Each structure stands twice: as structure tokens, then as C-alpha cells.
Amino acid sequence: MQIDSHQHFWKYNPADYVWMSEEMSILRHDFLPETLEPQLRAVGFDGTIAVQARQMLVETEWLLELADQHPFIKGVVGWVDFESPQLGEQLERFASHPKLRGVRELIHDMADIDYAISVNHLAAISQLANFDLTYDLLLKPPHIRPAITLVEKFPNQPFVVDHLAKPAIAAIASTSGPTSSRTTQWERDLRDLATHDNVCCKLSGMVTEAVWNAWQVDDFRPYLDIALEAFGPERLMIGSDWPVCTLAATYEDVMGIVVDYVNKLAENERNAILGGTCARFYDLDGPGDASVTDDLAGAK
């Protein structure tokens, strides 16, 4: 089973999606399962993980409703109010749904660069194990160091880094010099984060960090090489970041970047990155999914 580990849905309205700037105007309409599913099937993938796009409890409720209606949505990463005294009640309510597999907060949008290790956030993360929930780390490079401290404090909590922590692909691609000059603080910090076995990483979100509509596949290979070396295939998972990716690429093209890259790997390693790691991390195995477990076991 091949799984897109990271995509979004929305019914657009300007009040809820204020982050969509004028240059993102192509995102300002509805993106729903009926639009994604044929594209997913066309590239040979079987399912997705739907990830929250609004900091609203109703977002999580809505995504779970979509997952009930569309079997290809294998799991949901929702949002809860990490600052609320009622957080435990929210987690209990949502975690009763079998497709709620994780949560995330928009760490990279917080005014406090150290939000990941703030008192309230740490208290929130400490509750996730009670509900068998994973946590998606949405970071930019300056947020990786605090995230390292966070994952050290919770060695048994499963974390996954979204979008490789958004390296500055466009800026680095515009500089001259050999590939070795691309070694940045992002790389050093990501490698440090990868030393923690409870952390996985999504190969997603790269095209929108590159020069939109002017990127080359070669722009991404140094970052894929770094992630593969740091995490290994058993802790990497492909993700489209659809429909955000459509700012810079088609669904087919963005998935093709990683699919083509992993062709050089052994079959069990490809299977891990294209579905097995995601299935294990989000605990998607169930009746009829035994092949996923077999694939991942082979990757180890």
C-alpha cells in the first residue's frame, strides 16, 4: 500500500484562511476529496493522511467526517487547542475516532521561537501518549533546535517533521559553488534531530520552498540525500502537501520527485518511503493491510 503522508482539504473562505496571500490566489477555492482521489489513483497511490489547515476544533471534526465518507483517507492529523484547560477533554473526544492518528500545532507561525518547549506546549505533548497519538512537527530551520529539546524530553512520543523543516531551497539554489557549500545550519540541526529514534521525517513541501514554477529536479536531490542519510528509509515518508504544492507543481510532478528518487533504492527501502513508514508511524495496519507490515519488516 502506497500512502501520501501529507495533504489538506478545505472549503475556502477568507476568514478561515488568512494565510493565503495574494500570490497564493490559486489556492482560494475548494479542494475536496473528489478532486484529489483521481490524481492519487493516477500515480498509483492507495491512500492519504489528511492534515489540518485551520486552528479550529471544527477543522478536526470536519476532517474526521471526510475520512468516514472516503475510505482512501486512511488517517487524520487534527488540531486541538494546546493552550486550553480543556485539552484533555478535546483529546479524549477526538481520539475516540479510529482515524484520528495524530495532532499538530503551527509551531513555525508562533511569535516565540522557543514555543516548542514552552510550558503549555510541553504540558500538552505530555498528554498525547494517553491517547496513542502522534505529533507532527511543523518547523522552519530556526525552530529545529527547540524541537530537539522537545523530542529529548519525550523519548517515547512519536514525532514526525513536516516538509524537512522547510530548508531555504530557493535561496541556496541561487548561489554558486559546489554542492558541499549547501551544508547549512539546517542540515546540521536536522541531522541532530534525526539522532532521536522517535522522530521520522516527511519528504514533502519542497517545491514551495524552491523557486515556484522554475525549479529543477536536481534542486531537491541534496536535501533528499541528507534526509536519507540522516533518517534512513525506515523513518522517511513521501508526502505531497497537496493542494499547497499546486503553487509550484502538479500533484503528479511533486509525487514524481520522490518516487523517481527512490528508484535507486532496494525494494524494501522504496516500500518503506512510499507507504510502509507512514503506515507504521500512524498505526494504519488493519484487516487487509498485512502487506504494509511485511514491507516495513523487510526494510528493517
C-alpha positions in Angstrom: 0.0 0.0 0.0 1.4 3.4 -1.1 0.4 6.4 1.0 0.6 10.1 0.6 1.5 11.1 4.2 0.6 14.8 4.0 -2.2 16.6 2.2 -5.0 19.1 3.1 -8.7 19.7 2.3 -10.6 22.9 2.6 -13.8 24.7 1.7 -12.3 28.2 1.1 -13.5 31.3 2.9 -11.3 34.3 3.5 -11.9 34.4 7.3 -10.5 31.0 8.0 -7.6 31.0 5.5 -6.0 34.4 6.1 -2.5 32.8 5.4 -3.4 32.6 1.7 -1.7 35.7 0.4 -2.4 37.4 -2.9 0.4 35.4 -4.6 -1.4 32.3 -3.4 -4.7 33.2 -5.1 -4.9 29.9 -6.9 -5.5 28.2 -3.6 -8.6 30.4 -2.9 -11.2 27.8 -3.8 -12.4 24.5 -2.6 -10.1 21.5 -2.5 -12.0 18.3 -1.6 -11.6 14.5 -1.7 -13.4 14.2 -5.0 -10.6 16.3 -6.7 -7.7 14.5 -5.1 -8.7 10.9 -5.3 -8.4 10.5 -9.1 -5.0 12.2 -9.0 -3.9 9.9 -6.2 -5.0 6.8 -8.2 -3.3 8.1 -11.3 0.1 8.0 -9.7 -0.6 4.5 -8.1 -1.2 5.5 -4.5 -3.8 4.0 -2.3 -4.5 6.4 0.5 -3.6 9.6 2.2 -3.2 11.3 5.6 -5.3 14.4 5.8 -3.6 17.1 7.9 -5.3 20.1 9.5 -5.1 23.5 7.8 -7.0 25.6 10.4 -6.5 26.2 14.1 -10.1 25.3 14.9 -11.7 22.4 16.6 -14.3 22.3 13.8 -11.4 21.5 11.4 -10.7 18.2 13.2 -14.4 17.3 13.3 -14.7 18.0 9.6 -11.6 16.1 8.5 -12.9 13.1 10.5 -16.2 13.3 8.8 -14.5 13.3 5.4 -12.5 10.3 6.5 -15.7 8.5 7.3 -17.0 9.3 3.9 -13.9 8.5 1.8 -12.0 5.3 2.6 -8.9 6.4 0.8 -8.4 8.9 3.7 -6.5 6.5 6.0 -5.9 8.8 8.9 -6.3 12.4 10.1 -3.8 14.7 11.8 -6.0 17.2 13.5 -5.8 20.3 15.6 -6.6 20.8 19.3 -6.3 23.8 21.5 -2.9 23.3 23.0 -3.4 26.3 25.4 -6.8 25.2 26.7 -7.5 23.8 30.2 -10.0 21.5 28.4 -7.3 20.0 26.2 -7.6 16.6 27.8 -11.3 16.5 27.1 -10.7 17.5 23.5 -8.2 14.8 23.0 -10.4 12.2 24.6 -13.3 13.2 22.4 -11.4 13.2 19.1 -9.2 10.2 19.9 -12.3 8.0 20.2 -12.5 8.2 16.4 -10.3 5.4 14.9 -9.0 7.6 12.1 -7.6 10.4 14.4 -4.0 9.3 14.3 -2.2 12.5 15.4 -2.3 16.2 16.1 -0.1 19.2 15.3 0.3 22.9 16.2 1.6 25.5 13.8 4.9 26.0 15.6 6.6 27.8 12.8 3.9 30.6 13.0 4.3 31.2 16.7 5.9 34.5 17.8 8.0 32.7 20.3 10.8 30.9 18.5 11.0 28.6 21.5 7.3 27.8 21.5 8.0 24.1 21.2 9.5 24.0 24.7 7.1 26.5 26.3 5.4 25.3 29.5 1.9 24.9 27.9 3.2 23.1 24.9 5.2 20.7 26.9 2.2 20.0 29.1 0.1 19.4 26.0 2.6 17.0 24.5 2.7 15.0 27.8 -0.9 14.1 27.3 -0.7 12.6 23.8 0.6 9.2 25.0 -2.6 8.7 27.0 -4.5 8.7 23.7 -1.9 6.9 21.5 -1.5 10.0 19.3 1.5 11.1 17.2 2.7 14.6 16.8 3.6 16.5 13.5 6.4 19.0 13.9 5.8 22.0 11.6 9.1 23.8 11.7 11.3 26.2 9.9 15.1 26.0 10.4 15.2 28.3 13.4 12.7 26.0 15.2 14.8 22.8 14.9 17.0 23.4 18.0 14.0 23.9 20.3 12.4 20.8 18.7 15.4 18.8 19.5 15.0 19.7 23.2 11.3 18.8 22.9 11.9 15.3 21.5 14.6 14.6 24.1 12.0 15.3 26.8 9.6 12.8 25.3 11.7 9.8 24.1 8.7 7.6 23.8 6.4 10.0 21.9 6.4 9.5 18.1 7.2 12.8 16.2 7.4 13.4 12.5 9.0 16.5 10.9 6.8 18.0 8.2 8.4 19.3 4.9 12.0 18.6 6.1 11.7 21.6 8.3 11.5 23.9 5.2 15.1 24.5 4.2 15.7 27.6 2.1 15.9 25.7 -1.2 15.2 28.8 -3.4 17.9 30.9 -1.7 20.5 28.1 -1.7 19.8 27.2 -5.4 20.5 30.8 -6.4 24.0 30.7 -5.0 27.0 29.4 -7.0 29.5 26.8 -5.8 29.7 23.1 -5.3 27.1 21.0 -3.6 29.2 21.0 -0.4 28.6 24.7 0.0 24.9 23.8 0.7 25.8 22.5 4.1 23.9 24.8 6.3 22.7 25.2 9.9 19.5 23.5 8.7 21.5 20.4 7.7 23.4 20.2 11.0 20.3 20.7 13.1 18.3 18.2 11.1 21.0 15.6 11.5 21.0 16.2 15.2 17.2 15.9 15.3 17.4 12.6 13.3 19.7 11.0 16.0 16.5 10.6 18.1 14.8 7.3 17.1 11.3 8.6 17.9 11.5 11.1 15.1 10.5 10.5 11.4 10.5 12.9 8.5 8.2 13.7 5.6 9.7 14.2 2.2 7.1 16.9 1.4 6.8 20.6 0.8 9.9 21.0 -1.2 8.5 22.6 -4.4 7.0 25.6 -2.5 10.4 26.2 -0.8 12.0 26.3 -4.2 11.5 28.9 -6.9 7.9 28.4 -7.9 7.5 27.1 -11.5 11.2 27.4 -12.1 12.6 24.6 -10.1 14.6 21.6 -11.4 14.6 18.1 -10.0 18.3 18.5 -9.3 17.4 21.3 -6.8 16.0 18.7 -4.4 18.5 15.9 -4.6 20.9 17.3 -2.0 18.0 17.6 0.5 16.8 14.1 -0.2 20.3 12.8 0.1 20.7 14.5 3.5 17.3 13.2 4.8 18.0 9.7 3.6 21.4 9.5 5.2 20.2 11.1 8.5 16.9 9.2 9.0 17.2 6.1 6.8 14.3 4.8 4.7 12.6 3.3 7.7 11.9 6.8 9.1 11.1 8.7 5.9 7.7 9.0 4.2 6.5 10.6 1.0 4.1 13.5 1.1 2.5 15.8 -1.5 1.4 18.8 0.6 -1.5 19.0 -1.9 -3.1 21.4 -2.7 -0.4 23.8 -1.4 2.0 22.2 -3.8 0.0 23.4 -6.7 1.5 26.8 -6.2 4.6 25.3 -7.9 3.8 21.9 -9.4 1.1 19.4 -10.3 0.3 16.6 -8.0 1.9 14.1 -10.4 5.1 16.1 -10.7 5.5 16.6 -7.0 5.0 13.0 -6.1 7.2 12.0 -9.0 10.2 13.8 -7.4 10.4 11.3 -4.6 9.1 8.3 -6.5 11.8 8.7 -9.1 14.4 9.4 -6.4 13.8 6.2 -4.5 14.1 4.1 -7.7 17.8 3.7 -6.9 17.0 2.0 -3.5 16.3 -1.6 -2.7 12.7 -2.7 -3.0 12.1 -2.9 0.8 13.6 0.6 1.2 11.3 2.0 -1.5 8.3 0.3 0.1 9.1 2.0 3.4 9.3 5.5 2.0 6.3 5.1 -0.3 4.0 3.7 2.4 5.4 1.4 5.0 6.9 4.1 7.2 3.7 6.1 7.1 1.6 3.0 7.9 3.8 2.1 10.9 4.1 5.7 12.2 0.4 6.4 12.1 -0.6 2.8 13.0 -2.7 2.3 9.9 -2.4 -1.5 9.8 -5.7 -3.3 9.9 -7.5 -6.1 8.1 -6.2 -6.3 4.5 -3.1 -4.3 5.2 -0.8 -7.1 6.2 1.5 -6.3 3.2 2.4 -3.0 4.8 3.7 -4.7 7.9 5.6 -7.2 5.7 7.2 -4.4 3.6 8.3 -2.4 6.7 9.7 -5.5 8.4 11.8 -6.1 5.3 13.1 -2.6 5.4 14.4 -3.1 8.9 
